[in-house]
Amino acid sequence: MGERMVIIGADATGMSAASQARRLREADELEIIVFDKGNHTSYSACGIPYWVSGDVADADDLIARSPAEHRARDIDLRLRTEVTDIDVARRRVLARDLDTDEQTWMTYDKLVLATGATPIRPPLAGIDAEGVYGVQTLDDGQALIDGLAATTGREAVVVGAGYIGVEMAEALVRRGFRVTMVTRAAEPMSTLDSDMGALVRKAMVGMGIRLITDAEVTGIRTGADGRVQAVSTADAEYPADVVVLGIGVRPTTELARRAGLPVGESGGLLTDLAQRVRGYDDIWAGGDCVEVLDLVSGVLRHIPLGTHANKHGQIIGTGVGGGYATFPGVVGTAISKVCDLEVARTGLGETDALRAGLQFHAVTIESTGRAGYFPGAAPMTVKMLAERRTGRLLGVQIVGRDGAAKRIDVAAVALTARMTVEQMTALDLGYAPPFSPVWDPILVAARAAAKAVARGH
């Protein structure tokens, strides 16, 4: 008699796990049942801002694999079905059909938690008013696009200046809105050091975005019709026909908490290297609902990215399918853009390094993405952190144009290999005038960092 694999969540981790397990085990050996309270599977949430802006024409373009395609592979996919309880002792879950309200207990041999993360919605007056949007799912994206089309006013406020907030601000500008961004941070993109964030601020102001920093939203004012009219801070009020929340996300682990499963300081589930929930041989978890090991600092962090989520799914599916795979950790690589300005970071920033108890040297260099004499050469700023005395690379941040962002991958590999900045200076990187100066900007920064380490100041 075969086993049953139950998966909660039908996006990156959940469906990657299901697909990989199905590759390794046939339907008569392993029954796979997936529950998700939404309407879609295997889609790119990261692509939603580009759909809103018009770069992506249709929601279907963001879907990697449809429900029908999954079902054709003998995966029992049940959408609009919410799991409301996990009974670990009896190895079963309680699922509720959102259309009929019917509830069913489903037993499992293998359970996978792929519940993702939930956008933060602070408990403010007016936060649920008409015209206030969070952007997490395809349905959220469609609601925002429909709302923008129906809005006659042209004032938009984006709350929060992380990656999604910045990308949504650009999308709204491109749709003809006057955009104000309000953030508690001193600069946009707080995962960057403030000096690098200032470069992002300059680009955003240059494209017409009004940026309000060091300000916390205290409420959202609505009209008699219940629709948003303005966003308030302690010092001012900003008119708004549309409000988009980009404050960040937190792990969706309430269900797991109630079941007694272990969570870390950030609220993400704790797993071993094979993505098994710690202390449970028959329960796995992955994606935005778990904490991951930061290979640079050695601490557990919540880093919600689709790259990790898909890898977790592959590892979980391999384990359930009888194979062996592990997830060693991450270095925290992320890239984005503001108009034609590219932004990238990997490893630790100054605040991260100090929090981890590391002493370091920080250097910043200016270079270009191509040979200086080649047409189209554009400036690029690279900041690099190296550990004091050892010279171990700790982190890199890049802000520039002309292919700047993907240079971060060289730094990500160097971090993973625990290279020193001195070792990096000898890297044999590709060179031709249309693609790089003779000394690539990463190497220029590594040389500067190596000199700082050698001086020891």
C-alpha positions in Angstrom: 0.0 0.0 0.0 1.4 3.4 -1.0 2.1 6.5 1.2 0.3 9.8 1.2 2.1 13.2 0.9 0.1 16.2 2.0 1.3 19.7 1.0 0.0 22.9 2.4 0.7 25.7 -0.1 0.7 25.5 -3.9 3.3 28.0 -5.0 7.1 27.7 -5.4 8.1 25.3 -2.6 4.9 23.3 -2.5 4.6 22.5 -6.2 8.3 22.1 -6.6 8.2 19.5 -3.9 5.2 17.8 -5.4 6.7 17.7 -8.9 10.1 16.4 -7.7 8.5 13.7 -5.5 6.3 12.6 -8.5 9.4 12.3 -10.7 10.9 9.9 -8.1 7.8 7.9 -7.1 4.8 6.8 -9.2 1.2 7.5 -8.2 0.7 3.9 -6.9 3.7 4.4 -4.5 3.0 7.9 -3.4 -0.3 9.8 -3.4 0.2 13.6 -3.5 -2.5 15.9 -2.2 -2.0 19.7 -2.2 -4.2 22.2 -0.5 -4.1 26.0 -1.2 -6.7 28.6 -0.3 -5.9 30.7 -3.4 -6.8 30.4 -7.0 -3.4 29.9 -8.7 -0.3 27.7 -8.6 3.4 28.1 -9.4 3.4 31.8 -10.2 6.0 34.5 -9.9 4.9 37.0 -7.1 8.2 38.9 -7.9 6.8 39.6 -11.3 3.7 41.4 -10.1 5.1 44.9 -10.1 6.2 44.5 -13.7 2.7 43.3 -14.6 1.3 46.4 -12.9 3.7 48.6 -14.8 2.9 47.0 -18.2 6.2 45.3 -18.8 4.4 42.0 -18.4 1.2 41.9 -20.5 -0.9 39.3 -18.7 -1.1 37.4 -15.4 -0.8 34.1 -17.3 2.7 35.1 -18.3 3.7 34.9 -14.6 2.4 31.3 -14.2 5.0 28.7 -14.7 2.6 25.7 -14.5 -1.2 25.7 -14.4 -3.4 23.7 -12.1 -4.4 21.5 -15.0 -0.7 20.7 -15.8 -0.1 19.6 -12.2 -3.2 17.5 -12.1 -2.2 15.8 -15.4 0.9 14.5 -13.5 -1.3 12.7 -10.9 -1.0 15.5 -8.3 -4.3 15.9 -6.5 -4.5 19.7 -6.3 -7.3 21.3 -4.3 -7.5 25.0 -4.7 -9.7 27.3 -2.6 -9.2 24.9 0.3 -7.8 26.2 3.5 -6.0 23.9 6.1 -7.2 25.2 9.5 -5.6 22.6 11.8 -2.8 20.1 12.1 -3.1 17.1 14.4 0.5 16.0 14.7 -0.3 13.1 17.1 -2.8 11.6 14.6 -0.8 12.7 11.5 -3.8 14.5 9.9 -4.9 17.9 8.8 -8.3 19.6 8.7 -9.1 21.1 5.4 -12.1 23.5 4.7 -13.5 24.0 1.2 -14.0 27.8 1.0 -16.8 27.5 -1.5 -18.9 24.9 0.3 -17.6 25.4 3.9 -17.3 21.6 4.0 -14.5 20.4 6.4 -12.5 17.1 6.0 -9.8 15.5 8.0 -7.0 14.1 5.8 -4.4 11.8 7.1 -0.8 11.9 5.9 2.4 9.9 6.0 4.5 12.9 4.8 3.5 16.5 5.5 5.0 19.6 3.8 4.4 23.1 5.1 4.8 25.6 2.3 2.6 28.4 3.7 4.8 31.3 2.5 4.7 34.7 4.1 2.0 37.3 4.8 2.3 41.0 3.9 2.5 43.2 7.0 -0.7 45.3 7.6 -0.2 47.4 10.7 -3.3 48.0 12.8 -4.0 51.5 11.6 -7.3 53.3 11.2 -8.4 53.0 7.5 -5.9 50.2 6.7 -8.8 48.1 5.2 -10.4 51.0 3.3 -11.3 50.8 -0.4 -8.3 51.9 -2.4 -5.7 50.4 -0.1 -3.9 47.5 -1.6 -1.4 44.9 -0.6 0.4 43.0 -3.3 1.3 39.4 -2.6 -0.8 37.1 -4.9 -2.0 37.3 -8.5 -5.5 38.1 -7.2 -3.9 41.1 -5.3 -2.2 42.2 -8.5 -5.5 42.0 -10.5 -7.4 43.9 -7.9 -4.7 46.7 -8.0 -4.7 46.9 -11.8 -8.5 47.1 -11.8 -8.5 49.7 -9.1 -6.0 51.9 -10.9 -8.1 51.7 -14.0 -11.2 52.8 -12.1 -9.5 55.6 -10.2 -10.0 59.1 -11.6 -7.5 60.8 -9.2 -3.8 60.6 -9.9 -2.3 60.7 -6.4 -0.7 57.5 -5.1 1.1 56.8 -1.8 3.4 53.8 -1.3 4.0 52.9 2.3 7.4 51.2 2.8 10.5 51.5 0.7 11.8 47.9 0.4 12.2 46.1 -2.8 8.5 45.7 -3.5 7.7 49.2 -2.4 10.3 50.7 -4.7 9.3 48.5 -7.7 5.6 49.4 -7.1 6.5 53.1 -6.9 8.1 52.9 -10.3 5.1 51.0 -11.7 2.7 53.7 -10.5 4.8 56.4 -12.0 4.7 54.6 -15.3 1.0 54.4 -15.1 0.7 58.2 -14.8 0.3 58.6 -11.1 2.0 61.2 -8.9 3.8 59.1 -6.3 4.7 59.8 -2.7 6.6 57.1 -0.8 6.6 57.1 3.0 9.2 55.1 4.9 10.4 54.9 8.5 14.0 54.4 7.3 16.5 57.1 6.6 16.9 56.0 3.0 15.0 53.6 0.6 16.0 50.0 0.5 17.1 49.6 4.1 18.9 46.3 3.2 21.5 48.6 1.7 23.8 50.8 3.8 22.5 54.3 4.0 25.2 55.7 1.8 24.2 53.3 -1.0 20.5 53.9 -0.3 21.1 57.6 -0.9 22.0 56.8 -4.5 18.7 55.0 -4.9 16.9 58.0 -3.4 18.6 60.3 -5.9 17.3 58.1 -8.8 13.8 58.0 -7.4 13.6 61.7 -6.9 14.9 62.1 -10.4 12.0 60.2 -11.8 9.5 62.4 -9.9 8.8 60.4 -6.8 8.4 62.4 -3.6 10.3 60.5 -0.9 9.3 61.0 2.8 11.9 59.4 5.1 12.1 59.0 8.8 8.3 59.1 8.9 5.9 56.5 10.3 2.3 56.3 9.0 -0.2 56.9 11.8 -3.4 56.5 9.9 -5.3 56.5 6.6 -8.1 59.0 6.3 -11.2 58.0 4.4 -14.1 59.9 3.0 -17.8 59.5 3.6 -17.9 56.8 0.9 -15.3 54.7 2.8 -12.6 55.3 0.2 -9.1 56.4 1.0 -8.4 60.1 0.8 -5.0 60.6 2.5 -2.2 59.0 4.4 -1.2 60.6 7.7 2.1 60.8 9.6 2.9 62.6 12.9 3.9 65.7 11.0 1.9 65.8 7.8 -0.9 64.4 5.6 -0.4 63.3 2.0 -3.4 63.1 -0.4 -4.0 59.6 -1.8 -6.4 58.2 -4.4 -4.6 54.9 -4.1 -2.4 53.4 -1.4 0.0 50.5 -1.9 1.5 48.7 1.1 5.1 47.6 0.7 6.0 47.3 4.3 7.4 43.8 4.2 6.3 40.3 5.1 6.4 37.9 8.0 6.4 34.1 7.9 2.9 32.5 7.8 3.4 30.1 10.7 0.3 30.5 12.9 -1.0 27.0 11.9 2.4 25.5 12.6 2.7 27.3 16.0 -0.7 26.0 17.1 0.5 22.5 16.2 3.5 22.9 18.5 6.1 23.0 15.7 9.3 24.9 16.5 9.8 28.5 15.2 12.8 30.8 15.5 13.3 34.4 16.6 11.9 35.9 13.3 8.9 33.6 13.5 10.0 31.2 10.7 9.9 27.4 11.1 13.2 25.7 12.1 14.4 22.9 9.9 17.4 20.7 9.5 19.6 20.6 6.4 17.2 18.3 4.6 14.3 20.8 5.3 12.7 18.5 7.9 11.1 20.4 10.7 13.3 20.0 13.7 12.2 17.1 15.8 9.9 15.6 13.3 10.9 12.9 10.8 7.6 13.1 8.8 7.2 16.9 8.4 9.1 19.1 6.1 8.9 22.9 5.5 10.5 25.4 3.1 10.2 28.7 1.3 9.1 32.0 2.9 7.8 30.3 6.1 11.2 29.0 7.3 14.4 30.5 8.6 17.6 29.9 6.7 21.2 29.8 7.8 23.2 32.9 6.8 26.5 31.4 5.7 28.4 34.7 6.3 27.2 35.6 9.8 26.4 32.0 10.9 22.9 33.1 12.3 19.4 32.0 11.3 17.5 34.7 9.3 14.2 35.0 7.5 15.0 35.8 3.9 11.9 35.4 1.7 13.0 34.9 -1.9 11.7 32.7 -4.7 15.2 31.3 -5.4 15.4 29.7 -2.0 11.7 28.6 -2.1 12.2 26.6 -5.3 15.4 25.0 -4.1 13.7 24.0 -0.8 10.9 22.3 -2.8 13.4 20.3 -4.8 15.2 19.2 -1.7 11.9 18.3 0.1 10.6 16.4 -3.0 13.9 14.5 -3.2 13.7 13.5 0.5 10.1 12.4 0.3 10.9 10.5 -3.0 13.6 8.5 -1.3 16.7 10.4 -2.3 19.1 12.6 -0.4 19.6 16.4 -0.7 20.4 19.2 1.6 20.2 23.0 1.7 23.4 24.5 3.2 22.3 28.1 3.6 22.3 31.4 1.8 24.5 34.5 1.5 21.5 36.9 1.0 21.8 37.9 -2.6 19.1 40.2 -4.1 18.8 42.5 -7.0 16.2 45.1 -8.2 16.0 48.2 -10.3 14.6 51.8 -10.2 14.0 52.8 -13.8 17.4 52.2 -15.4 19.3 52.2 -12.1 20.2 48.7 -11.0 20.6 47.8 -7.3 22.3 44.7 -5.9 23.5 43.3 -2.6 24.9 40.1 -1.1 26.3 39.1 2.3 26.3 41.6 5.1 25.9 45.3 5.3 27.5 47.4 8.0 24.5 47.0 10.4 24.4 43.3 9.8 28.1 42.9 10.4 28.0 44.9 13.7 25.0 42.9 14.9 26.9 39.7 14.3 29.9 41.0 16.3 32.2 41.3 13.3 34.9 43.9 12.9 35.4 45.0 9.3 36.8 47.4 6.8 34.4 49.1 4.4 35.5 50.6 1.1 33.6 52.2 -1.7 34.8 52.7 -5.3 33.5 54.4 -8.4 34.0 52.7 -11.8 32.1 52.0 -15.0 30.3 49.0 -16.5 32.3 49.1 -19.7 35.7 50.5 -20.7 35.6 54.2 -20.1 36.2 55.1 -23.7 33.5 52.7 -25.0 30.1 54.2 -26.0 27.5 53.8 -23.3 29.9 53.4 -20.4 27.9 54.3 -17.3 29.0 54.9 -13.7 28.8 52.2 -11.1 29.4 52.4 -7.3 30.6 49.3 -5.5 30.8 49.0 -1.7 32.7 46.0 -0.2 33.1 44.8 3.4 36.1 42.7 4.5 36.7 41.2 7.9 39.4 42.9 9.9 42.6 40.9 10.1 41.4 37.9 8.1 40.3 39.8 5.0 37.4 37.5 4.5 34.8 39.0 2.2 31.7 39.9 4.2 29.4 41.7 1.8 29.1 43.7 -1.4 26.6 46.3 -2.6 26.3 47.7 -6.1 24.4 50.6 -7.5 24.8 51.5 -11.2 23.6 51.1 -14.7 24.6 49.1 -17.8 24.5 45.6 -16.4 25.7 46.5 -12.9 23.4 44.3 -10.9 24.4 40.9 -12.2 28.0 41.5 -11.2 26.8 40.7 -7.7 26.9 37.0 -8.6 30.7 37.0 -8.6 30.6 38.3 -5.0 27.9 35.7 -4.1 30.2 32.9 -5.3 33.2 34.4 -3.4 31.1 34.7 -0.2 30.0 31.1 -0.5 33.6 30.0 -1.0 34.7 32.1 2.0 37.3 33.8 -0.1 39.4 36.7 1.1 39.4 40.0 -0.7 43.1 39.4 -1.5 42.2 36.1 -3.2 39.5 37.9 -5.1 42.0 40.3 -6.7 43.4 37.4 -8.7 40.0 36.2 -10.1 40.2 35.6 -13.9 37.1 37.5 -14.9 36.0 38.1 -18.5 37.1 41.3 -20.2 36.3 43.1 -23.4 35.6 46.8 -23.8 31.8 46.5 -24.4 31.4 44.5 -21.1 34.0 45.7 -18.6 37.1 47.8 -18.0 40.4 45.9 -17.8 39.9 45.9 -14.1 36.4 44.9 -13.4 34.6 47.0 -10.7 34.4 44.0 -8.4 38.2 43.6 -8.7 38.8 47.3 -8.1 36.8 47.1 -4.9 38.6 43.9 -3.8 42.0 45.7 -4.3 40.9 48.6 -2.2 39.6 46.3 0.5 42.8 44.2 0.5 44.8 47.4 1.0 42.6 48.4 3.9 43.1 45.0 5.5 46.8 45.2 5.0 47.0 48.6 6.6 45.0 47.3 9.5 43.4 50.6 10.4 
